[in-house]
């Protein structure tokens, strides 16, 4: 092996391992920046004596976020399991992690949906 091939292989390994770290770092940086901007907006409103709307800090995910995440992760895990099993790779069980994570999201969505239906029946019709 010559020097160029060795360097190219080493660069591929290093960059391949650094890409997930970089992506996670960028996502965390974006979320922290967004929260800092929200807090700065609330502080400016408070300094001017304006009321801070509660919707500013409300969860932006929406009521169906757990359902959407659950279905996506469940199907992703199932797809990984099937693809790796059919290709003959013995590590097909790696898809079980997102599969069960998605199943957990679906359970949380169902439990939260049941709680909102129970609370609506306690309050009575509008």
HELIX and SHEET records of a PDB file:
HELIX    1   1 UNK A    3  UNK A   47  1                                  45    
HELIX    2   2 UNK A   54  UNK A   56  5                                   3    
HELIX    3   3 UNK A   65  UNK A   86  1                                  22    
HELIX    4   4 UNK A   92  UNK A   94  5                                   3    
HELIX    5   5 UNK A   95  UNK A  123  1                                  29    
END                                                                             
